[in-house]
Structure formats: structure tokens, C-alpha cells
Amino acid sequence: MKTLILALGLFWAVAAHAQDQSNRVFQNFAKGTKLLANIKYGEHEKQKLDIYWPENARPDMPLLVWFHGGAWRMGDQCNDMSYMKNTLNEILKNGFILASVDYRWSTQQVFPQIVQDCNMSLEFLYQNAEQFGFDKNRISVIGFSAGGHLVNLMALSANNQKSEFIAPSSKKSFKIKCVLDFYGPVDLISQTKPEEAFDHESPIFDLLGATAYERPDLARIASPLTYVDENDPPFFIVNGEKDESVNFTQAHLLSSSLSLVGVPNTLTIVKDAPHYGEYFDAPEIRNKLIAFLNHYGK
């Protein structure tokens, strides 16, 4: 334990030197939070992650891993954090370490490499859990929009032996304890708007290399809903009532499908809320999230 604490102290000293230049959201975290930024989990420049420790960090704490949104084709590991700052601080205050992951955009790779990156990042964290001071058997995930789709896809497909979702240079040893899904698409066919059915500039086209209507077979492979079964982890599902990008029916579809096979889940549709923003950092949602995370993530 002494060796671990000394190692973490070294990491934090190095991180303190660079964090102001490399992380635009660290200022939103509580005083005493420690950050190690831009840890490489792969060779590509986008295959990196940040780790945040609470002031009272101790060995073997549970880990929550953050996956950003951006229509699969923009953003980085700091996305979505600026409007969720109260929730972020409550997560750390409640005894969790937080990691936030960047991944190659859909315009930089071919599906399913984007989900391979996400699985690779979790495997990296699992394999280095002792080094970074968290419990490798208590890893949960949280995702927003495209990131919600990716955490849903990772968690739901884990029981289905989808070897193509694991990078050839990696493996899958980790298990996801629970999932926090904020407005992630779950069925890419019903997610497709009529005006995007054959739009080769749409986010889904960039993700799949075709629209869902042109390649329904590929759309089903990339749809989290395809993999729902009774062995899936618990889900905390949130969507805006007036979400213009991911209709709240996607959240209902996921919740109903999980309930039908007996998987614990909670569904919150936020009144008047759009696709993202401070609506989702409200106390009532934050309190529900922390209660869920304390129950299923620890």
C-alpha cells in the first residue's frame, strides 16, 4: 500500500505540472482533486484518457469511466463535463475515482474500431488498476449521446462474444458493474430521421459507412438493443423530453427491453430538456444518479 501511495504521489506531481494546459474542465472540480491527463492507452493520438482522484483517495476505490458525446465525429475526453460539474464533484465526493476517455472519431476509422477503442480503454484501466489505485472489479461506465451509445453497446454486447468489438491487439478481461446512459441511441434504424435515411453526411453514415436504411444489417450490429439479455448490468437511463437529436423514445425502448428480461433499470425523462446541458445536472437527477451508483457501482 505504501508503494502505491508513493506512486500515486509521483503521478499527481507530474500531472500538476501539465494539467492547466491540457485540461479545460479541471477548474470545475473541487479543491484537492488530483488529475493525471492524457494517459495513452493506444498508439493513435486520440487513444488517451484522463484520471481524476478525490482529495481523500485511498487504494481500491471503485472507478467510473466517462465517454463523451459528439455525434461519433467530434469532441474529446473533456466533452459534456462543463455542464455536469456538480454531478462530477458528487461522484468524487461519494468515493469514486473518475476516468474520462477519448477515442478515434468515426471519420478517422471504420466501424467497429470506435467501439474497439472504448473496450481497449477499459481493458487498459483494468490491467493497470493497482497502479492507479482503484478496484478492477468495480468498474462502471457513463456516456453521453454518442458516448451513451458506445457504453450501451459495450455493456450489452459483453455477453454475446462479439470478438469484432475487441481490437486485435487487445483482449477483454473487465466486467462492467453498471451503466449510466444519458441520451444514447440504442436502435440506429428507428433513430434515423426520415430526412437522414439516405443522407451521406449524417452522423450514422459516418459511423457505419452507410445509412441505416442502406445497411440495416450493419445498423443492427451497431445497435445496443440487439444484445439485450438477462445477464446485462443495471442501467440508469436519462433523456430529455424535447431532445431534437435522440428522441426520448430511444430511452423508453431500452428501459422496456431491459425490464422484459429482468435487468434492473431506472428511466428519467427530463421535462422540457433538449439534447444536452445543465438540465441534466439538476439536483433531482444528480441525487438519483448518486443513489444508483452507490447501490450498483460499489
Backbone torsions as a table, in degrees:
resi	resn	phi	psi	omega
1	MET	NA	-39.8	179.6
2	LYS	-61.3	-42.0	178.5
3	THR	-61.2	-41.5	179.7
4	LEU	-62.4	-45.4	-178.3
5	ILE	-63.6	-41.1	177.3
6	LEU	-63.0	-41.5	179.1
7	ALA	-63.1	-44.1	178.5
8	LEU	-63.8	-37.7	177.4
9	GLY	-60.7	-39.6	177.3
10	LEU	-65.5	-44.7	178.4
11	PHE	-57.1	-46.0	-176.6
12	TRP	-66.7	-35.9	177.9
13	ALA	-64.2	-42.8	177.4
14	VAL	-65.9	-42.9	-177.7
15	ALA	-63.0	-39.9	-176.9
16	ALA	-60.6	-26.0	-178.6
17	HIS	-72.6	-29.6	-171.4
18	ALA	-114.5	-13.4	-166.7
19	GLN	-63.8	-32.3	-176.7
20	ASP	-65.7	-31.7	-178.0
21	GLN	-87.9	-26.5	-170.3
22	SER	-104.1	-10.5	-174.3
23	ASN	-134.6	113.4	-173.9
24	ARG	-85.4	-5.3	-177.8
25	VAL	-113.1	-3.5	-175.4
26	PHE	-60.3	-29.5	179.6
27	GLN	-63.3	-18.3	180.0
28	ASN	-83.3	-8.9	-178.5
29	PHE	-86.3	156.0	-178.7
30	ALA	-62.1	151.2	176.2
31	LYS	-57.9	136.5	-179.2
32	GLY	98.0	-13.4	176.4
33	THR	-64.6	138.6	178.1
34	LYS	-107.5	144.9	-177.2
35	LEU	-133.4	135.1	165.9
36	LEU	-120.1	116.3	-170.5
37	ALA	-104.2	151.2	170.3
38	ASN	58.1	46.9	174.6
39	ILE	-77.0	128.0	-178.0
40	LYS	-80.5	129.3	171.8
41	TYR	-113.2	-1.6	177.9
42	GLY	-157.6	-174.2	-174.0
43	GLU	-86.4	-29.6	-177.8
44	HIS	-71.1	150.7	-177.8
45	GLU	-63.1	-23.9	178.3
46	LYS	-85.1	-10.9	-178.4
47	GLN	-86.7	76.6	-177.5
48	LYS	-145.7	162.8	-179.9
49	LEU	-150.2	160.4	174.5
50	ASP	-113.8	150.8	174.8
51	ILE	-127.1	133.5	178.2
52	TYR	-116.0	129.8	175.4
53	TRP	-111.9	138.6	173.7
54	PRO	-68.7	162.9	-177.4
55	GLU	-57.6	-35.8	-176.8
56	ASN	-97.2	32.8	-176.8
57	ALA	-58.0	142.5	177.7
58	ARG	-139.9	162.3	-180.0
59	PRO	-60.9	149.4	172.1
60	ASP	66.8	33.4	173.3
61	MET	-78.6	155.6	175.1
62	PRO	-70.5	156.6	-176.5
63	LEU	-119.7	136.9	170.6
64	LEU	-116.2	129.5	-175.4
65	VAL	-111.9	126.1	-172.0
66	TRP	-98.7	128.0	177.1
67	PHE	-120.8	121.9	-170.9
68	HIS	-79.1	162.5	173.4
69	GLY	-96.0	-175.2	-179.1
70	GLY	139.1	29.8	177.7
71	ALA	59.2	27.2	-178.6
72	TRP	66.5	0.2	-171.6
73	ARG	-134.3	16.4	175.6
74	MET	-160.1	168.3	175.9
75	GLY	95.7	175.2	177.8
76	ASP	-149.0	-169.2	-171.6
77	GLN	-68.7	-9.2	177.0
78	CYS	-92.7	-11.9	-178.7
79	ASN	-57.8	144.8	176.5
80	ASP	74.8	-7.7	-179.2
81	MET	-77.7	-31.1	-173.6
82	SER	-64.1	-32.9	-179.9
83	TYR	-95.6	2.7	179.6
84	MET	-119.1	27.7	-170.0
85	LYS	-64.2	-35.5	178.7
86	ASN	-68.7	-39.9	177.4
87	THR	-64.8	-42.3	178.8
88	LEU	-57.1	-46.8	-178.5
89	ASN	-68.0	-33.8	176.7
90	GLU	-68.0	-36.2	177.7
91	ILE	-60.2	-48.0	178.9
92	LEU	-66.7	-41.2	-179.7
93	LYS	-60.8	-29.8	-178.6
94	ASN	-89.9	15.9	169.4
95	GLY	91.8	25.5	177.0
96	PHE	-111.4	144.3	164.2
97	ILE	-88.7	146.4	-177.6
98	LEU	-119.7	131.1	170.2
99	ALA	-116.9	143.0	176.4
100	SER	-125.3	133.4	-166.9
101	VAL	-113.0	136.6	166.8
102	ASP	-102.3	156.9	-178.2
103	TYR	-151.8	160.7	179.5
104	ARG	-64.2	137.5	178.3
105	TRP	-70.1	162.5	178.1
106	SER	-61.4	-26.3	-179.8
107	THR	-81.9	-4.5	-178.0
108	GLN	-110.5	1.2	-175.6
109	GLN	-158.9	178.8	179.5
110	VAL	-116.4	132.8	177.4
111	PHE	-56.8	136.0	14.8
112	PRO	-101.2	29.3	-176.7
113	GLN	-62.0	-28.4	180.0
114	ILE	-64.3	-41.0	177.2
115	VAL	-77.5	-27.2	172.3
116	GLN	-60.6	-42.5	177.7
117	ASP	-58.8	-45.0	-177.4
118	CYS	-65.0	-44.6	176.4
119	ASN	-64.1	-37.1	178.7
120	MET	-63.3	-39.3	179.6
121	SER	-64.6	-39.8	177.8
122	LEU	-67.6	-38.1	177.3
123	GLU	-65.3	-40.5	176.5
124	PHE	-59.4	-46.1	179.5
125	LEU	-64.6	-42.0	178.3
126	TYR	-59.3	-47.0	-176.2
127	GLN	-70.6	-22.6	-178.2
128	ASN	-112.5	21.4	-175.8
129	ALA	-59.0	-45.1	-178.5
130	GLU	-63.2	-40.1	179.8
131	GLN	-61.4	-38.9	-176.5
132	PHE	-96.1	-4.1	169.5
133	GLY	88.9	23.1	176.6
134	PHE	-123.2	168.0	-178.0
135	ASP	-86.2	116.2	-176.5
136	LYS	-66.5	-16.6	180.0
137	ASN	-94.4	5.4	178.1
138	ARG	-131.3	70.1	178.6
139	ILE	-113.7	121.1	175.7
140	SER	-119.0	165.9	-176.1
141	VAL	-131.1	151.8	175.8
142	ILE	-136.9	136.9	-177.9
143	GLY	-143.7	151.9	-176.3
144	PHE	-124.5	124.3	177.7
145	SER	56.3	-113.8	176.9
146	ALA	-58.3	-37.4	176.1
147	GLY	-66.1	-32.8	174.2
148	GLY	-64.8	-43.6	175.7
149	HIS	-57.4	-42.8	-175.4
150	LEU	-70.3	-40.5	178.1
151	VAL	-69.1	-36.5	176.3
152	ASN	-62.0	-43.8	-178.6
153	LEU	-65.3	-43.3	177.4
154	MET	-61.2	-49.1	-174.2
155	ALA	-69.1	-41.6	-175.4
156	LEU	-78.1	-29.6	-179.7
157	SER	-85.0	-7.1	-174.3
158	ALA	-60.2	-29.3	-179.7
159	ASN	-87.7	-0.1	-170.2
160	ASN	-108.1	9.9	175.7
161	GLN	53.3	49.0	179.2
162	LYS	-87.1	82.4	-176.1
163	SER	-61.6	-28.0	-179.6
164	GLU	-70.1	-13.3	176.3
165	PHE	-85.7	-3.1	178.7
166	ILE	-110.3	128.0	-179.2
167	ALA	-61.0	144.3	179.8
168	PRO	-54.8	-30.6	-178.4
169	SER	-87.9	1.5	-174.8
170	SER	-122.0	-172.4	175.1
171	LYS	-152.3	179.0	179.2
172	LYS	-127.5	107.0	177.3
173	SER	-111.2	-21.4	-173.5
174	PHE	-78.4	161.9	172.7
175	LYS	-132.6	134.1	-179.3
176	ILE	-86.2	124.3	-177.8
177	LYS	-76.6	-44.4	177.7
178	CYS	-156.7	165.6	-173.9
179	VAL	-126.9	132.7	172.7
180	LEU	-111.6	108.7	-172.2
181	ASP	-110.9	113.1	175.4
182	PHE	-105.6	109.1	176.0
183	TYR	43.0	50.6	174.7
184	GLY	-92.4	131.6	175.5
185	PRO	-62.5	139.9	-179.5
186	VAL	-118.7	-20.0	178.9
187	ASP	-134.6	105.0	-171.0
188	LEU	-70.6	-19.8	177.5
189	ILE	-75.1	-52.0	178.9
190	SER	-72.2	-21.1	175.4
191	GLN	-69.4	-25.8	-176.5
192	THR	-70.9	123.4	176.6
193	LYS	-75.8	150.4	-178.9
194	PRO	-52.3	-40.4	-178.0
195	GLU	-72.6	-10.6	178.7
196	GLU	-106.2	5.1	-174.3
197	ALA	-57.5	-33.3	179.9
198	PHE	-132.5	28.9	-177.7
199	ASP	-87.8	112.4	-177.6
200	HIS	-83.9	10.5	172.0
201	GLU	-116.1	8.6	-178.3
202	SER	-78.4	159.2	177.1
203	PRO	-58.9	-39.7	-179.2
204	ILE	-67.4	-35.6	176.1
205	PHE	-62.3	-43.2	178.7
206	ASP	-64.6	-35.3	-179.8
207	LEU	-68.1	-47.1	-170.9
208	LEU	-100.0	-18.3	-171.8
209	GLY	81.5	9.3	177.8
210	ALA	-165.4	161.5	173.5
211	THR	-79.3	164.1	180.0
212	ALA	-63.6	-28.1	179.9
213	TYR	-79.4	-27.0	177.4
214	GLU	-81.0	-32.3	-179.8
215	ARG	-133.3	69.2	179.6
216	PRO	-61.5	-27.8	177.4
217	ASP	-63.9	-45.2	179.3
218	LEU	-70.5	-35.9	178.0
219	ALA	-62.2	-38.0	178.6
220	ARG	-68.5	-38.9	177.3
221	ILE	-61.5	-37.0	-177.3
222	ALA	-88.6	1.1	-178.4
223	SER	-95.9	120.1	179.6
224	PRO	-53.8	-34.8	-176.1
225	LEU	-58.8	-27.1	-179.6
226	THR	-57.7	-27.7	-167.8
227	TYR	-108.2	8.8	-179.4
228	VAL	-62.1	130.0	172.3
229	ASP	-152.0	175.9	-172.4
230	GLU	-69.6	-12.0	-178.4
231	ASN	-96.5	9.4	-178.6
232	ASP	-75.5	155.3	179.2
233	PRO	-74.1	164.5	177.3
234	PRO	-63.4	149.0	-176.3
235	PHE	-125.3	136.4	169.9
236	PHE	-109.8	113.2	-168.7
237	ILE	-116.9	128.6	-178.9
238	VAL	-134.2	138.2	176.7
239	ASN	-149.2	150.0	176.1
240	GLY	-80.7	141.2	179.2
241	GLU	-62.8	-33.1	-177.2
242	LYS	-114.5	34.7	178.4
243	ASP	-66.5	119.1	-177.4
244	GLU	-86.9	-11.1	-177.6
245	SER	-104.5	-44.1	178.0
246	VAL	-125.0	103.3	-176.4
247	ASN	-60.3	143.9	-177.0
248	PHE	-62.5	-14.6	176.4
249	THR	-65.1	-24.9	176.0
250	GLN	-62.6	-41.9	178.5
251	ALA	-65.5	-42.5	177.4
252	HIS	-61.9	-40.6	-179.6
253	LEU	-61.9	-43.1	178.4
254	LEU	-66.5	-47.5	-178.4
255	SER	-60.7	-45.5	179.9
256	SER	-62.9	-42.2	-179.2
257	SER	-64.5	-41.6	177.2
258	LEU	-65.5	-42.7	-179.4
259	SER	-62.6	-36.5	-178.8
260	LEU	-63.6	-27.4	178.6
261	VAL	-105.0	8.4	172.8
262	GLY	84.4	18.5	178.6
263	VAL	-86.5	125.8	178.9
264	PRO	-58.5	134.7	177.1
265	ASN	-158.9	154.2	173.4
266	THR	-125.2	141.9	-178.9
267	LEU	-122.4	127.8	175.8
268	THR	-126.5	118.8	172.6
269	ILE	-102.1	116.7	-173.0
270	VAL	-85.9	117.2	-175.4
271	LYS	-58.2	129.4	175.7
272	ASP	67.4	3.2	-174.7
273	ALA	-78.3	140.0	175.0
274	PRO	-83.4	-152.6	-173.5
275	HIS	-72.7	-30.7	-179.8
276	TYR	-159.4	174.0	176.4
277	GLY	127.2	-174.2	-172.8
278	GLU	-69.2	-11.4	171.9
279	TYR	-51.5	-34.8	-172.1
280	PHE	-88.1	-2.7	175.8
281	ASP	-102.0	10.7	-177.9
282	ALA	-66.0	150.3	-176.2
283	PRO	-55.1	-40.2	-176.3
284	GLU	-65.8	-37.0	177.1
285	ILE	-73.8	-43.4	-179.4
286	ARG	-59.4	-43.9	-179.5
287	ASN	-64.3	-40.5	176.9
288	LYS	-63.5	-43.0	-179.2
289	LEU	-61.9	-46.5	-178.2
290	ILE	-65.1	-40.0	177.8
291	ALA	-62.6	-42.8	178.4
292	PHE	-63.2	-46.7	-177.3
293	LEU	-65.8	-40.9	176.8
294	ASN	-64.3	-33.2	-178.2
295	HIS	-77.8	-46.3	-172.8
296	TYR	-102.2	-20.9	-175.3
297	GLY	-91.6	-10.7	-178.8
298	LYS	-106.6	NA	NA
